[in-house]
Amino acid sequence: MRQRTFISLALIILLAIVCGWLALSNRTISIGSFTREVKVHLGLDLQGGLRVLLQADVPPGTTIERDQINVAKTIIEKRVNALGVVEPLIQVQGNNRIVVELPGIENPDEAIKVFGGTGLLEFVDAGNTPLTEGETIATTGPSPSNSCSGVVAQSSPTPTPTIAPSSTISPTNGITQTNAITNTQVYTTVMTGDCLETASVVFNQSTNRPEISFTLKGNGVKIFGDHTTANVGKYLAIALDKQVISSPSINSPITTGSGVIQGSFTVPEANNLAVQLKFGSLPIPLRIETTTNIGPTLGQDSVNRSIIAGAIGVFIVALFMILYYRLPGVLAVIALTIYGFIVFTIYKIGVPGLFDFVTLTLPGIAGFILSLGVAVDGNILIFERMKEELREGRPLALAIESGFDRAWPSIRDSNISTLITSAILLWFGSNFGASVVAGFAITLMIGVVIGLFTSVFVTRTFLRFILDVMPNISLWWYGVGSTPRREKSYAPTAE
């Protein structure tokens, strides 16, 4: 047993050093092709940000399929992730709403422009006259013949307002607040944006202005090639959400399946447009129901006060454990310190395959504190069972093992009950847009699992190690006095 104890202790010390190093510092770690930024991620209530409620903009009585709203959520999530927002929260609320939370966002207008627009890109036959950048036009819209997917989510000869403000690009300020039609002619849609394979920002070598380089896929190569071959010298306008962003002339047939969108773009506008085009158009029109700029509800001073209050609480608990349980209490405090290191490391780097990191919010911090109490409670159950065994005269080694074995059913059942409750809360928060509840449940679940590990495995290894190196230590150090109470013996009475 001694060899196994030393190996377990060495692994615990190594784990504590690594997790302590990661938990107490912010850094970027790189191992081969793997790179991860290790830092604390704060939620809306701790650092502020933007919350947007998107509502499906469909006629009354229209049925919205669950798949449609889920696809819209996925597309918005991809667009927002491309912005580099730390831990955005995008959730479906009910059957026709999507909640978007962007912690720490610095430019709300730019974010809304990217995830708000439908992103419906159309290549429009403008004939012999170029269209003006920024004007809103009517088109024949997408159809199976000009769509690579063969599935048409919405087809209308006239544009309908889908997002307010509209996330389209104009040559003046980059944002147009209206979708009013400025050209009543209905133009033919040659091809839609779902034929795009890639879209990225490049710079024109002669003008040094940003442009959107794109490549086509599937049937788009033939559609584009046939049209440009038959219409050399004419104009092919490019419209995003029915608004013209460019109207270049066709100088020669383009049959290679690649091209460039030119326009009066700034670099941010070009980047935003590339994101919209790359991740496709929304399957249903959406409008912005509410937009809320959220400031930190605590403020830095209140956060500091909360940290101090938490530290005082932990100190009092540690003092109680040491004074009442003595040596086991000291070992439990060390185990709880390791518990804190492991938990905060998981918050920073996540769990591969499950999540990248945990965003700390006020409810999340509450979940961590509650899980800390659960971990302490596990140690108390073990130590009390140990003391009972020692008071009954059991040898120290047997008392330690019996204490863990007999306390384990209670610890197991209580932790499983907490995990079941946390899973229910997580499901509720994830499906009904209650991010506050979900954050609490996640941190509580992580804390319970790690607390189970530290209270059972880490503390047990520490006690076994002390027993191996100091087998004759006074029982006073285990909180029962130096002389144990022996088991009572009974002799038969004489008749």
C-alpha positions as CSV (number, residue, x, y, z in Angstrom):
1,M,0.0,0.0,0.0
2,R,2.9,2.4,0.8
3,Q,4.1,2.3,-2.9
4,R,0.6,3.0,-4.2
5,T,0.1,5.8,-1.7
6,F,3.4,7.5,-2.8
7,I,2.4,7.2,-6.5
8,S,-1.0,8.7,-5.8
9,L,0.5,11.5,-3.7
10,A,3.0,12.3,-6.5
11,L,0.2,12.5,-9.1
12,I,-1.8,14.8,-6.8
13,I,1.2,17.1,-6.2
14,L,1.8,17.3,-10.0
15,L,-1.9,18.0,-10.6
16,A,-1.9,20.7,-7.9
17,I,1.2,22.4,-9.3
18,V,-0.1,22.4,-12.9
19,C,-3.6,23.5,-12.0
20,G,-2.3,26.1,-9.5
21,W,-0.1,27.6,-12.2
22,L,-3.0,27.8,-14.7
23,A,-5.5,29.0,-12.1
24,L,-3.4,31.8,-10.8
25,S,-2.2,33.3,-14.1
26,N,-3.5,34.3,-17.5
27,R,-1.5,33.0,-20.4
28,T,-1.6,31.3,-23.7
29,I,-0.4,27.7,-23.9
30,S,0.7,26.0,-27.1
31,I,1.4,22.3,-27.5
32,G,2.1,21.5,-31.1
33,S,-0.9,22.7,-33.2
34,F,-3.0,23.1,-30.0
35,T,-3.2,26.7,-28.8
36,R,-5.5,27.8,-26.0
37,E,-5.8,31.2,-24.2
38,V,-6.1,30.5,-20.5
39,K,-7.9,33.3,-18.7
40,V,-11.1,34.0,-16.7
41,H,-14.1,34.7,-18.9
42,L,-16.7,37.0,-17.3
43,G,-20.4,37.1,-18.2
44,L,-22.7,40.0,-18.9
45,D,-23.3,40.8,-15.3
46,L,-19.6,41.1,-14.4
47,Q,-18.3,42.9,-17.5
48,G,-21.3,44.2,-19.3
49,G,-22.2,43.7,-23.0
50,L,-25.1,43.5,-25.4
51,R,-28.3,41.5,-25.3
52,V,-30.5,41.3,-28.4
53,L,-33.9,39.6,-28.7
54,L,-34.6,38.6,-32.3
55,Q,-38.2,37.8,-33.3
56,A,-39.3,35.9,-36.4
57,D,-40.9,38.5,-38.8
58,V,-43.6,36.4,-40.5
59,P,-47.3,37.1,-41.2
60,P,-49.7,36.2,-38.3
61,G,-50.7,32.5,-38.4
62,T,-47.5,31.4,-40.2
63,T,-46.1,28.2,-38.8
64,I,-42.4,28.2,-38.1
65,E,-40.8,24.9,-38.2
66,R,-38.4,24.0,-35.3
67,D,-35.7,23.2,-37.8
68,Q,-35.9,26.7,-39.3
69,I,-35.4,28.5,-36.0
70,N,-32.6,26.1,-35.1
71,V,-30.8,26.7,-38.4
72,A,-31.2,30.4,-37.9
73,K,-29.7,30.1,-34.5
74,T,-26.7,28.1,-35.9
75,I,-26.0,30.7,-38.6
76,I,-26.2,33.6,-36.1
77,E,-23.9,31.6,-33.8
78,K,-21.3,31.2,-36.6
79,R,-21.5,34.8,-37.5
80,V,-21.1,36.0,-33.9
81,N,-18.2,33.6,-33.3
82,A,-16.5,35.0,-36.4
83,L,-16.5,38.4,-34.6
84,G,-14.2,37.0,-31.9
85,V,-16.8,37.6,-29.1
86,V,-15.8,35.8,-25.9
87,E,-18.4,33.2,-25.0
88,P,-21.5,34.5,-26.8
89,L,-24.8,33.0,-25.7
90,I,-27.3,32.3,-28.5
91,Q,-30.4,30.5,-27.4
92,V,-33.8,29.7,-28.9
93,Q,-36.6,31.1,-26.8
94,G,-39.9,29.5,-27.5
95,N,-40.8,28.8,-31.1
96,N,-40.0,32.1,-32.8
97,R,-37.4,34.0,-30.8
98,I,-33.6,33.9,-30.5
99,V,-31.7,35.6,-27.6
100,V,-28.2,36.8,-28.4
101,E,-25.9,37.8,-25.5
102,L,-22.5,39.3,-26.3
103,P,-20.3,39.8,-23.2
104,G,-17.7,42.6,-23.4
105,I,-18.8,43.7,-26.9
106,E,-17.2,47.1,-27.7
107,N,-19.2,48.1,-30.8
108,P,-22.8,47.0,-30.6
109,D,-23.7,48.5,-34.0
110,E,-21.0,46.4,-35.8
111,A,-22.2,43.2,-34.1
112,I,-25.8,43.9,-35.0
113,K,-24.8,44.5,-38.6
114,V,-23.2,41.1,-38.8
115,F,-25.6,38.8,-37.1
116,G,-28.8,40.9,-37.8
117,G,-29.0,40.9,-41.6
118,T,-30.6,38.0,-43.4
119,G,-27.4,37.9,-45.6
120,L,-29.4,37.1,-48.8
121,L,-26.9,37.7,-51.6
122,E,-28.1,38.0,-55.1
123,F,-26.3,38.4,-58.4
124,V,-28.7,40.5,-60.4
125,D,-28.9,41.1,-64.2
126,A,-28.7,45.0,-64.5
127,G,-28.7,45.0,-68.2
128,N,-26.9,47.9,-70.0
129,T,-27.2,50.4,-67.1
130,P,-25.2,50.2,-63.9
131,L,-27.1,50.3,-60.7
132,T,-26.2,52.8,-57.9
133,E,-24.5,51.5,-54.8
134,G,-26.8,51.8,-51.9
135,E,-30.2,51.8,-53.7
136,T,-32.8,49.2,-52.8
137,I,-34.2,47.3,-55.6
138,A,-36.9,44.7,-56.3
139,T,-35.7,41.3,-57.6
140,T,-37.3,38.1,-58.8
141,G,-35.7,36.6,-55.8
142,P,-34.3,33.1,-55.2
143,S,-35.7,30.1,-57.1
144,P,-34.6,26.5,-57.6
145,S,-33.1,27.4,-60.9
146,N,-30.7,30.0,-59.5
147,S,-30.1,28.3,-56.1
148,C,-27.4,25.7,-55.6
149,S,-29.2,24.1,-52.7
150,G,-32.5,23.7,-54.6
151,V,-34.3,24.8,-51.4
152,V,-35.9,28.3,-51.4
153,A,-36.7,29.7,-48.0
154,Q,-38.3,32.9,-49.2
155,S,-39.1,34.3,-52.7
156,S,-40.7,37.6,-53.2
157,P,-40.4,40.2,-56.1
158,T,-40.3,43.0,-53.6
159,P,-38.1,43.4,-50.6
160,T,-39.6,43.2,-47.1
161,P,-38.1,44.7,-44.0
162,T,-36.5,42.0,-42.0
163,I,-34.2,43.7,-39.6
164,A,-34.4,47.1,-38.1
165,P,-31.9,48.7,-38.4
166,S,-31.0,46.9,-41.7
167,S,-27.6,45.5,-41.7
168,T,-26.7,46.5,-45.2
169,I,-23.8,48.4,-46.6
170,S,-24.1,51.9,-48.2
171,P,-21.3,54.0,-49.8
172,T,-21.8,56.8,-47.2
173,N,-21.9,55.5,-43.6
174,G,-22.1,51.8,-43.9
175,I,-25.6,51.5,-42.4
176,T,-28.9,52.1,-44.0
177,Q,-31.9,52.5,-41.7
178,T,-34.6,51.8,-44.3
179,N,-35.5,49.3,-46.9
180,A,-37.6,51.6,-49.0
181,I,-37.5,50.7,-52.7
182,T,-35.6,53.4,-54.7
183,N,-35.9,51.5,-58.0
184,T,-39.3,50.1,-58.9
185,Q,-38.1,48.0,-61.8
186,V,-38.0,44.2,-61.0
187,Y,-34.6,42.8,-61.8
188,T,-33.8,39.2,-62.6
189,T,-31.9,37.2,-60.0
190,V,-29.2,35.3,-61.8
191,M,-27.7,33.4,-58.9
192,T,-28.0,33.4,-55.1
193,G,-25.4,33.5,-52.4
194,D,-25.8,29.8,-51.4
195,C,-23.7,29.0,-54.5
196,L,-20.7,30.6,-52.7
197,E,-18.0,28.2,-51.5
198,T,-15.7,30.8,-49.8
199,A,-15.6,34.5,-49.2
200,S,-12.7,36.5,-47.9
201,V,-11.3,40.0,-47.8
202,V,-8.5,40.9,-50.3
203,F,-6.9,44.2,-51.3
204,N,-6.9,45.5,-54.9
205,Q,-3.2,45.9,-55.9
206,S,-3.8,49.0,-57.9
207,T,-6.2,50.9,-55.6
208,N,-5.3,49.2,-52.3
209,R,-9.0,49.1,-51.4
210,P,-10.6,46.1,-49.7
211,E,-12.6,43.7,-51.9
212,I,-14.5,40.4,-51.3
213,S,-12.9,37.5,-53.1
214,F,-15.3,34.5,-53.6
215,T,-15.3,31.1,-55.1
216,L,-18.4,29.2,-56.3
217,K,-19.5,25.6,-55.8
218,G,-21.7,23.1,-57.5
219,N,-24.1,24.4,-60.1
220,G,-23.0,28.0,-59.4
221,V,-20.0,27.7,-61.6
222,K,-22.1,26.8,-64.6
223,I,-24.8,29.4,-63.8
224,F,-22.2,32.2,-63.4
225,G,-20.2,31.0,-66.4
226,D,-23.3,30.8,-68.8
227,H,-24.5,34.3,-67.8
228,T,-21.2,36.1,-68.0
229,T,-20.5,34.4,-71.4
230,A,-23.8,35.6,-72.8
231,N,-23.7,39.1,-71.4
232,V,-20.2,40.5,-71.9
233,G,-20.2,44.3,-71.8
234,K,-23.4,44.4,-69.6
235,Y,-23.6,45.0,-65.9
236,L,-24.1,42.3,-63.2
237,A,-25.2,44.0,-59.9
238,I,-24.6,42.4,-56.5
239,A,-27.3,43.0,-53.9
240,L,-27.2,42.1,-50.2
241,D,-30.7,42.0,-48.6
242,K,-32.1,43.7,-51.8
243,Q,-29.6,46.6,-51.5
244,V,-27.0,47.1,-54.2
245,I,-23.4,46.9,-52.9
246,S,-21.7,46.8,-56.3
247,S,-22.5,47.0,-60.0
248,P,-19.5,45.9,-62.0
249,S,-19.5,45.4,-65.8
250,I,-18.8,42.0,-67.3
251,N,-15.5,42.4,-69.1
252,S,-15.1,38.8,-70.1
253,P,-16.6,35.4,-69.5
254,I,-16.0,34.1,-65.9
255,T,-16.0,30.3,-66.2
256,T,-13.4,29.4,-63.5
257,G,-15.9,29.7,-60.6
258,S,-14.1,32.6,-58.8
259,G,-14.4,36.3,-58.8
260,V,-14.2,39.5,-56.8
261,I,-16.9,41.8,-55.4
262,Q,-15.9,45.4,-55.6
263,G,-17.5,48.4,-53.8
264,S,-16.9,51.4,-51.7
265,F,-16.0,49.3,-48.6
266,T,-14.1,50.2,-45.5
267,V,-12.0,47.4,-44.0
268,P,-14.6,46.7,-41.2
269,E,-17.5,46.7,-43.7
270,A,-15.6,44.3,-46.0
271,N,-14.9,42.0,-43.1
272,N,-18.5,42.0,-41.9
273,L,-19.8,41.4,-45.5
274,A,-17.4,38.4,-45.8
275,V,-18.7,36.9,-42.6
276,Q,-22.3,37.3,-43.7
277,L,-21.7,35.7,-47.1
278,K,-19.5,32.9,-45.7
279,F,-22.1,31.7,-43.3
280,G,-25.1,32.0,-45.5
281,S,-28.5,33.6,-45.2
282,L,-31.1,33.0,-42.6
283,P,-33.9,30.6,-43.5
284,I,-36.6,32.9,-41.9
285,P,-36.7,36.7,-41.7
286,L,-36.0,38.2,-38.3
287,R,-36.4,41.5,-36.7
288,I,-34.8,43.0,-33.7
289,E,-37.4,43.1,-30.9
290,T,-35.2,44.6,-28.2
291,T,-31.6,45.7,-27.8
292,T,-30.2,46.2,-24.4
293,N,-26.8,47.6,-23.5
294,I,-25.9,46.0,-20.1
295,G,-23.4,47.5,-17.8
296,P,-21.7,45.4,-15.1
297,T,-24.3,45.1,-12.3
298,L,-21.6,44.8,-9.6
299,G,-18.8,47.2,-10.7
300,Q,-15.2,46.6,-9.9
301,D,-15.5,47.8,-6.3
302,S,-18.4,45.5,-5.6
303,V,-16.5,42.6,-7.2
304,N,-13.5,43.2,-5.0
305,R,-15.8,43.4,-1.9
306,S,-17.4,40.1,-3.0
307,I,-14.0,38.5,-3.3
308,I,-13.0,39.7,0.2
309,A,-16.3,38.4,1.7
310,G,-15.7,35.0,0.0
311,A,-12.2,34.9,1.3
312,I,-13.4,35.6,4.8
313,G,-16.0,32.9,4.6
314,V,-13.5,30.3,3.3
315,F,-11.1,31.3,6.1
316,I,-13.7,30.8,8.8
317,V,-14.6,27.3,7.3
318,A,-10.9,26.4,7.2
319,L,-10.4,27.6,10.8
320,F,-13.3,25.5,12.0
321,M,-12.0,22.4,10.2
322,I,-8.6,22.8,11.7
323,L,-9.7,23.5,15.2
324,Y,-12.3,20.8,15.4
325,Y,-10.7,18.0,13.3
326,R,-7.0,19.0,13.8
327,L,-4.8,17.0,11.5
328,P,-7.6,15.7,9.2
329,G,-8.9,19.3,9.1
330,V,-5.5,20.6,7.9
331,L,-5.4,17.9,5.2
332,A,-9.0,18.8,4.2
333,V,-8.0,22.5,3.8
334,I,-5.1,21.5,1.6
335,A,-7.5,19.2,-0.4
336,L,-10.0,22.1,-0.8
337,T,-7.2,24.4,-2.0
338,I,-6.4,21.8,-4.7
339,Y,-10.1,21.6,-5.4
340,G,-10.2,25.4,-6.1
341,F,-7.2,25.1,-8.4
342,I,-8.7,22.3,-10.4
343,V,-12.1,24.0,-10.7
344,F,-10.8,27.4,-11.8
345,T,-8.5,25.6,-14.3
346,I,-11.6,23.9,-15.8
347,Y,-13.4,27.3,-15.9
348,K,-10.5,28.7,-17.9
349,I,-9.7,25.8,-20.4
350,G,-12.9,23.8,-20.3
351,V,-13.3,20.1,-21.0
352,P,-12.2,18.9,-24.5
353,G,-15.2,17.6,-26.4
354,L,-17.7,19.3,-24.1
355,F,-17.0,23.0,-23.8
356,D,-14.1,25.4,-24.3
357,F,-14.4,27.3,-21.0
358,V,-16.9,28.5,-18.5
359,T,-18.2,32.1,-18.4
360,L,-18.4,33.3,-14.8
361,T,-21.5,35.1,-13.8
362,L,-23.0,35.9,-10.4
363,P,-25.2,32.8,-10.4
364,G,-22.1,30.8,-11.6
365,I,-20.1,32.1,-8.6
366,A,-23.0,31.1,-6.4
367,G,-22.9,27.6,-7.8
368,F,-19.1,27.4,-7.1
369,I,-19.6,28.4,-3.5
370,L,-22.4,25.9,-3.0
371,S,-20.3,23.1,-4.5
372,L,-17.5,24.1,-2.1
373,G,-19.9,23.6,0.8
374,V,-20.8,20.2,-0.6
375,A,-17.1,19.3,-0.8
376,V,-16.6,20.4,2.8
377,D,-19.6,18.4,3.9
378,G,-18.1,15.2,2.3
379,N,-15.0,15.7,4.4
380,I,-17.1,16.2,7.6
381,L,-19.0,12.9,7.0
382,I,-15.7,11.0,6.5
383,F,-14.0,12.5,9.6
384,E,-17.0,12.0,11.9
385,R,-17.2,8.3,10.9
386,M,-13.4,8.1,11.5
387,K,-13.8,9.5,14.9
388,E,-16.6,7.1,15.8
389,E,-14.3,4.2,14.8
390,L,-11.4,5.5,16.9
391,R,-13.6,6.1,19.9
392,E,-14.7,2.5,19.7
393,G,-11.1,1.4,19.9
394,R,-10.4,0.5,16.3
395,P,-6.8,0.7,15.1
396,L,-5.9,4.0,13.3
397,A,-5.4,2.3,9.9
398,L,-8.7,0.4,10.2
399,A,-10.5,3.5,11.4
400,I,-9.3,5.6,8.4
401,E,-10.4,3.0,5.9
402,S,-13.7,2.3,7.7
403,G,-14.4,6.0,7.9
404,F,-14.2,6.4,4.2
405,D,-16.0,3.2,3.4
406,R,-18.9,3.8,5.7
407,A,-19.3,7.5,4.7
408,W,-19.1,6.7,1.0
409,P,-22.8,5.7,0.5
410,S,-24.0,9.0,2.1
411,I,-21.5,11.0,0.0
412,R,-22.4,9.1,-3.2
413,D,-26.2,9.5,-2.8
414,S,-26.0,13.2,-1.9
415,N,-23.7,14.0,-4.8
416,I,-25.8,12.1,-7.3
417,S,-28.9,13.9,-6.1
418,T,-27.2,17.2,-6.6
419,L,-26.0,16.2,-10.0
420,I,-29.5,15.2,-11.0
421,T,-30.9,18.5,-9.8
422,S,-28.1,20.4,-11.7
423,A,-28.9,18.5,-14.9
424,I,-32.5,19.4,-14.7
425,L,-31.6,23.0,-14.1
426,L,-29.2,23.0,-17.0
427,W,-31.8,21.5,-19.3
428,F,-34.3,24.1,-18.2
429,G,-31.9,27.0,-18.6
430,S,-30.7,25.8,-22.1
431,N,-34.2,25.2,-23.5
432,F,-36.1,28.1,-22.1
433,G,-33.4,30.9,-22.5
434,A,-32.7,31.1,-18.8
435,S,-28.9,31.6,-19.1
436,V,-28.7,32.5,-15.4
437,V,-30.0,29.1,-14.4
438,A,-27.8,27.3,-16.8
439,G,-24.7,29.1,-15.6
440,F,-25.5,28.2,-12.0
441,A,-26.1,24.5,-12.9
442,I,-22.8,24.2,-14.9
443,T,-20.6,25.5,-12.1
444,L,-22.4,23.5,-9.5
445,M,-22.0,20.3,-11.6
446,I,-18.3,20.9,-12.1
447,G,-17.8,21.7,-8.4
448,V,-19.7,18.6,-7.2
449,V,-17.6,16.2,-9.5
450,I,-14.3,17.8,-8.5
451,G,-15.4,18.0,-4.8
452,L,-16.1,14.3,-4.9
453,F,-12.6,13.6,-6.3
454,T,-10.8,15.7,-3.7
455,S,-12.9,14.7,-0.6
456,V,-12.6,11.0,-1.3
457,F,-9.4,10.4,-3.3
458,V,-7.1,13.4,-2.3
459,T,-8.0,13.5,1.4
460,R,-7.7,9.7,1.7
461,T,-4.3,9.7,0.0
462,F,-3.1,12.4,2.4
463,L,-4.3,10.4,5.5
464,R,-2.7,7.2,4.2
465,F,0.6,9.1,3.7
466,I,0.6,10.5,7.2
467,L,-0.2,7.0,8.5
468,D,2.8,5.5,6.6
469,V,5.3,8.2,7.7
470,M,4.0,8.7,11.2
471,P,2.3,5.4,12.3
472,N,2.6,6.2,16.0
473,I,1.2,9.7,16.0
474,S,-1.0,10.6,19.0
475,L,-4.7,10.1,18.4
476,W,-5.2,13.6,19.8
477,W,-4.2,14.9,16.3
478,Y,-7.3,13.1,15.0
479,G,-9.6,14.9,17.3
480,V,-10.5,12.1,19.7
481,G,-8.0,12.5,22.6
482,S,-4.9,10.4,23.3
483,T,-6.7,7.4,24.9
484,P,-9.5,5.8,22.9
485,R,-12.6,4.4,24.5
486,R,-12.5,0.6,24.2
487,E,-15.4,-1.5,23.1
488,K,-17.5,-2.7,26.0
489,S,-17.4,-6.4,26.9
490,Y,-20.2,-8.3,28.7
491,A,-19.8,-11.3,30.9
492,P,-22.6,-13.7,31.7
493,T,-24.2,-13.2,35.1
494,A,-24.2,-16.0,37.6
495,E,-27.5,-17.6,38.3
